[in-house]
Amino acid sequence: MHAYPERVPDFQQGIYHDGQRLDEPHYLECKIILKGDRFTSVQSFHDFGKLVRKAADKSDVDFDTSEFEGMKPQIREVLFMDTKDFMLYNNAFILRRRITYEDGFLVGDPEIVFKFRHPDMQTAAQMDVRPNISGNYKIMFKVEALPLKDKIGSYRTLFSHNVEFPLSTVHEKDRTAMATLLQVFPALRTLENSTSNQIELVNHTAVEEVLLDLGMLDFGKGVEAKANAAVWRTRGDQKQLVGEFSFQCKFKGREELHDKALNRSKDFFCTLQNIASEWVALGTTKTGAVYRLKGNPPNAHE
């Protein structure tokens, strides 16, 4: 078990191949994976929100839902792409495309998310995830807190080094070719060759995400986070895979993460697991649930 980040851990600063300084974490994201079959209607989200309220009250955390009253769930499609032998995921990489729908229709440009997720912060920082594209992109380096794999009421940490950009910035003709993948994501060039020269939809499964913002958590000392709950289900047969509760704090530097606020967030995170124990699903992540859908488990780094 890694300690809950009372301060963002130090790591040895360095540079990437072009002289740019290593990225540093600027997000703390806390996630609790939930049982998918608990989510059967919009009311299910509000039922879980009542548990969030109870945990917040017990942890001396303010939970304000006033701005979110009457909101409808967001619908997004999530597609994971990998080789047949899961070369990316087996090497701690995740590649997904996310599409947002509004009133049943596509909104905006599909978003590509490429991430390297690892339990060691130094390893995650040294992985240069910057893409080789002509447009803009956004780097998000996160400290992620999750429950332990085998019991509730505690936590472990992962470090997720992410980049996001719109699909329209990828101009290569065949976007599923391995050559395109290596061109767009130079970080993958260090991997051994896969037996496949194409990437495809993981387990031939498109995921439909239903997400509802629940409210704002205020841990004090200027540390706030939007809290939401989501359920992932397969498109077509609507099989409920997993749910998730999450909240995320953004910070510029370590000094912004005050000890008292972090302790409150830690207490809330652990308290909620205990209060919502009948909802909690241990030993997986949302991504892991998709990769294990056909009973062929990869070598996860989660």
QUIBELWO-V248106 format. One record per backbone hydrogen bond with DSSP energy under -1.0 kcal/mol. NH is the residue of the N-H (numbers start at 0). CO is the residue of the C=O. If there is no record, write none. Layout:
# QUIBELWO-V248106
nh=NH co=CO
nh=NH co=CO
This chain:
# QUIBELWO-V248106
nh=5 co=3
nh=15 co=19
nh=18 co=15
nh=21 co=13
nh=25 co=140
nh=26 co=140
nh=27 co=248
nh=28 co=142
nh=29 co=246
nh=30 co=144
nh=31 co=244
nh=33 co=242
nh=34 co=278
nh=37 co=34
nh=38 co=35
nh=45 co=41
nh=46 co=42
nh=47 co=43
nh=48 co=44
nh=49 co=45
nh=51 co=47
nh=52 co=48
nh=53 co=49
nh=54 co=50
nh=55 co=51
nh=56 co=52
nh=57 co=53
nh=58 co=54
nh=60 co=55
nh=61 co=217
nh=63 co=215
nh=67 co=64
nh=70 co=67
nh=73 co=210
nh=75 co=208
nh=76 co=98
nh=77 co=206
nh=78 co=96
nh=80 co=94
nh=81 co=199
nh=85 co=82
nh=89 co=85
nh=90 co=87
nh=91 co=88
nh=92 co=87
nh=93 co=114
nh=95 co=112
nh=96 co=78
nh=97 co=110
nh=98 co=76
nh=100 co=74
nh=101 co=104
nh=104 co=101
nh=106 co=99
nh=110 co=97
nh=111 co=164
nh=112 co=95
nh=113 co=162
nh=114 co=93
nh=115 co=160
nh=116 co=91
nh=117 co=158
nh=123 co=119
nh=124 co=120
nh=125 co=121
nh=131 co=183
nh=132 co=130
nh=137 co=163
nh=139 co=161
nh=141 co=159
nh=142 co=26
nh=143 co=157
nh=144 co=28
nh=145 co=155
nh=155 co=145
nh=157 co=143
nh=158 co=117
nh=159 co=141
nh=160 co=115
nh=161 co=139
nh=162 co=113
nh=163 co=137
nh=164 co=111
nh=166 co=109
nh=168 co=165
nh=169 co=166
nh=176 co=173
nh=177 co=196
nh=180 co=176
nh=181 co=177
nh=182 co=178
nh=183 co=179
nh=184 co=180
nh=187 co=184
nh=188 co=185
nh=190 co=187
nh=198 co=175
nh=199 co=81
nh=201 co=79
nh=203 co=200
nh=204 co=201
nh=206 co=77
nh=207 co=232
nh=208 co=75
nh=209 co=230
nh=210 co=73
nh=211 co=228
nh=213 co=226
nh=214 co=226
nh=215 co=63
nh=216 co=224
nh=217 co=61
nh=218 co=222
nh=222 co=219
nh=224 co=216
nh=226 co=214
nh=227 co=245
nh=228 co=211
nh=229 co=243
nh=230 co=209
nh=231 co=241
nh=232 co=207
nh=233 co=238
nh=234 co=205
nh=236 co=234
nh=237 co=233
nh=240 co=231
nh=242 co=33
nh=243 co=229
nh=244 co=31
nh=245 co=227
nh=246 co=29
nh=248 co=27
nh=250 co=25
nh=255 co=252
nh=256 co=253
nh=257 co=255
nh=261 co=257
nh=262 co=258
nh=263 co=259
nh=264 co=260
nh=265 co=261
nh=266 co=262
nh=267 co=263
nh=268 co=264
nh=269 co=265
nh=270 co=266
nh=271 co=267
nh=272 co=268
nh=273 co=269
nh=274 co=270
nh=275 co=271
nh=276 co=273
nh=278 co=275
nh=279 co=275
nh=280 co=32
nh=288 co=284
nh=289 co=285
nh=290 co=286
nh=291 co=287
nh=292 co=289
nh=294 co=291
nh=299 co=297
